[in-house]
Amino acid sequence: MERIFSVPLKGGTVTDVYMLDTMGELADVLSEQGSSILISDENASRLLPSIPGGAVIIPPGEKEKSWESVEKMLEGAASLSLARDSVFVGFGGGVVLDLAAFASSVYMRGARLVLVPTTLLSMVDATLGGKTGFDYLGIKNLVGTFYPAESVLIVPETLRTLPDSEFRSGLGEVVKHALLSEDARLWEFLESSHDLIIARDRDALSEMIRLSLEVKIWYITRDPEEKKGIRSALNLGHTFGHALESMNGFSISHGEGVAWGMHKALAAGLALGLTPDDFAARALSLLRLYGFNGDHMIPDGRFPAFMKAIRSDKKKSGGSVKFVLMEGQGKPVLTALDDNAVKAAVKGFN
């Protein structure tokens, strides 16, 4: 087991990120955690190592990201008589990890938390930064807390079990990090190692995860609680993408939504003269290299519903929703867009 990052976060807490070679090694590490409850879903649970303690297994899918699921986790912990020094172990994708982290944050005012991401999306996005939460009133992640995990355990071999659609979903967030990075290492790696990444070569995946996490860490350590506007850059593609996900009942994967949203953010930036033509062309080429074409358009009849979803975005400030647009690589800017600018972006560019 190799510690690849030690990330300082809210209130002086630190999240240690480890890369592990095998599931057997993971089982050994988890067995040493002491009193614990393991939280997973029916898909990820097929990979679960045999470890001591109880477990709460929920059905898979965004629809389970609810208070009812949190209740099951809290009831499970209480039935095991867990204490504040016991460990909530989240094992799975982003939905499971967000729920497990929220339950841990409110159980006895805060229990210990270890996260084991098993999808690419959760490895590069959901595990770091301390965000927890669940969907409420039809709004994605409306209820939540900031509660960083004490450790994140990454086993790249779990990615070989993912359906292609789930793997592609994670690649959407990786491409986002490439656009946001101040240097070209991740972008160039995605271009030069495309075939190895698609083939899920272990070494290529490990390097891609490292480089992607470096970008996220750069942003979150400078703005742990999203109060300075720096960390908001990580929402590139999210405001457009979350609205698309919401109005389609979350049937579109998060990574696909974010990739679509990046297309629309590039369109809006070009229309406003903020985004340079050459940068937009390179960014679109990278998105298309990984199969994200952004062709879907919002019909006139559904545009009011799309704008309603936009205005429900929890990231709005002072009643205004800010979009992340790009002035170049590693140069995000938060910008308010009027309805006409949004409509032009979601209808007139792909």
N, C-alpha and C positions, 0 to 999 in steps of 0.2 A: 504494500500500500504506500502510495507516494502522495505527500501533501503538495498540491500544486499552487494553492493560493491561501493566504490568510487575510481575510477581508474585514477591515474595521468598519463598523456600522453604527446604528443609533445608540446613543448613550454609552459609548465606549465598548459595546459588545463586539465580538469577533466571530465570524463564521470561517471555519477551516474547511477547505475544499480538498477532497482526496480523490485520486484516481486509483481504481482497483483493477486487477487483472482478471479475476474470475468470480463467479457467484459463490464458490466455496470460500474464497477469502472474505467475501461480504458476510457470509453466514458466521464466520469466526468473529468478525468485528462486532456484529449485532448481538452475538451471544454474550459479549463482554459488557453490554450496556446496563445490565442489572434489571430492576423492575421496569417493565415496559408494556405498551400496547402497540401492536402493529396495525396500521390502517392502510387498506388497499382497495382495489376494485376487482371485479371478477376476471378481467383480462390480465392485469398485472399479477394477480395472485397465483396464476399458473407458474410463474417464475420464482415464487417465494421460496427462500431457503427455510429449512426447519430450524426455528429458534424458539427459546423459551418465551412464555408469556401468552397473553390473550391476543385476539385479533378481531377487527371489525372490517368486514368485506361488504362493499356497497356495489350496486350495479354500475356499469360504465356509462359515461356520457355526461354532457353539460347539464342535462335536466336534473342530475343528482346533486348539482352544486347548490344546495339548499339548506335552510335551517333544519329541516327534518334529518338530513344526513349528519349535521353537526350534533344534533341530539343523540343519535345512535352512538356517536363516538364518545360523547360525554357520559352517557349511560354505561357504555362498555368500560370506560376508565373507572367510574365509580364502583361498578360491580366487581372490579379487580382490587378495589381498595387502594388504588394508586395514590401516591403522595406527590407533593410539589417537586421532589427530586426524582420522580419517575420520568420515564422517557416516552414521548409520543414519537413513533417511527412512521413517517409517511413513505409509502412504497408505491410508486406508480407515476402517472402523468400529472399534468398541471392541475386538473380538477381535484385529484386526491391530495396533492401536496398543499394546495391552497386551503382545502377543508381541514386537513390534519393540522396545519399550522394555526388556523383560526381556533380550532378546538383546544389545542395546546395553550394558546395565548390566554384563553379565558378559564381553563380548568384550574381551580384553586388560585386564580389570579396569575397563572403562568407556570406551566411545567416545562421540563426540558424538551427539546425538539431536535430530532435528527431526520434529515430528508434524503431519500434514495430515489432520484429521478430515473425512470426507465424508458422515457421517450426523449427524442432529440430536442423537442420543444421545451420540455421541462429541464433538461440538462443545461441549455444555454440561456433560459429565460426565467422559468418559474421558481427556481430554487434560491436564487440570490437576491438580496435586497430587502427581505423581510416582509414583503407584502403578503397578506392573508385575506381570505374573504369568500363570500358566496353571492350568488345572484338573488335579487329580491325585487318584487313588483315588476318582473320582466326586464330589469336593468342589470347588465353584467357587472358583477363585483360591487354592487351598491353598498353592501355591508362588509366591513373588514377592519383590520388592525395592521400595525407594523410590529412584527415579531420575528426577528432573525433567528434562523436555526443555529445551533452551536456547531453543527458539522453537516456537510453535504458529501455523500458517498456516491461516486460515479463509476459505473461498470459499463464501459462501451460495448461489451459483447451483448448486452440486452438489446441494442439497436438492431441486431441481426434478426430479431424475432418480430420486428414491427411490420405491419402492412405498408405497402408503398405509399399509400395516402397519408399515413401518420408520419412517415419519414419525411415526405415532402413538406408537410406542415411545419416541421421543425426547421427545414431549410429556409423557409420564408423569414424566420427570425434571424438566422445566420446571415442571410443576404442583407437584412436591415442593419445588422452590426457592421458589415463591410462598408456600407454607405456612410455610417456614422463615425467610423474609425478615422483618427487623425493621420494614420499612416496606411500604407497600401498592402501590408503583409497579408491580412485576411482576404482582401479582394483578390490579390494575385494568387493566393493559395487556392481559392475557389475556382479561379480560371485554370490554373495549371494542373490541379488534381481532380478535376471534374469526374473523370472516369473512375478513379479510385474511390472517390466519395460515393458515387452512385452505386458502385459495387460493394460498398460498406466495408472497405478495407480497414482493419482495426487501427493500424498506425495512422492512416489518413484521418479517420474519425477522431482519434485522440488529439491530433494536432489541430484539427478544425475546432473542436470543443474548447481547447486551451485558448486559441486565438480569439474565438467569439466571446468567451468569458472575460478576457482581458479588456475588451471594449466595454462590456456592461459594467465591469468593476470600475473602470475609469470614471464613468458617469455617476454611479451610485455612491461612491466614496466621497465625491465632491458635493453631493446633495442627498444625504441619507433619507430624508423625509419629504422630498419633493417640495421644498420651501424656497429654493433659490432659482428655480426655472431650469437648472442645468439637467437634472435627471429627466425632466419632461421631454427631452430630446429622444429618449427611448420609446416615446409614443409615436414615432414616425410610422405612418400608415395605419395607426390604431384608431384614430377618430373616424376616418372613412370606413376602415375595416370592421370596427365594432358595430357601427350602424348597419352595415350589410349583414353581419352575423345576426344581430338582434331582429331585423325585419324578416329574416328567413328562419326564425325560430332556432337559431344556433345549429342549423343543419350544415352550415359551411364551417370547415375547420378554422381554428384561430390563425394558423400560419397562412392558409390560403387567403383569409380575410385581410391579414396584414400585407401580404404581397400585392393584393388588389388595391389596397389603400395606398401603398407606395406608388403604384402607377398613377393614381389620382392626385397624390401630393406632387408628383413630378409635373403632371399636367397643369395643376394650379400654379406651381412655381414658374413654369414656362410662360403661362398667360400673364402673370404679374411682372415678368421680367426679372424675377429673383433667381431663378435656376438657370445656370449657363447651358446652352445647347449641347456642348460637348459632354458635360457631366451627365445630363439627362440621357443622352444617347448611350453612354457607357453603362449607366445604371440600368437602363431598359435591356441592354444586351445581356447583362449579368442575370437579370430576372428571367429573361427568356431562355438563357442557357440552362436554368434549372426548372423550366417548364411553366413559368408564371407569365401568362400573356396579358392579363388584365382586360380581356375582351368584353366581359360582362358590363352592360350598361343599365342604368336605372330608367325605366320607362316613365313618361310624363305622369301617367296615372298613379305611379307608386312613389313619385318624388316627395309628396307631402309626408308620407310615412317615413321615408328616409330622413327627411329633415327633423321629424319628431324624434327619431332615434338619435340623431346628431345632438339635438338640444338636451337630451337626457344624459349625455355623456358626463360622467362623474368628475372629469378633469376640468370642467368649466370653472372660470374664475371671474367673480364679479358679474355673473350672469352671462358671460361671453365664453363661447367655446373657441379655444385656440388650436390651430392646426400646425403640425410640424412640417415646414417646408425646407428645402435645401438650397443653400447658396453655393454649394460645392461639396467635395468630399470632406467629411468631418466638420461641416459648417451648417448645422441646423439652426433654424430661426422659427420662433413661435409667432404665428400670424392669425388674426381674425379674418374670416372670409364671409362675405355676404352671400345670400341665397343664390344670386345669379352666378357668382364665381364657383360655388359648389356645384350648381347644376351644369355649368359648362365643363367642369372637371369630370363629372360622373357620366356625361353623355357624349363628350366630343373628342375623346382621346383614348388610345389604347396602345 
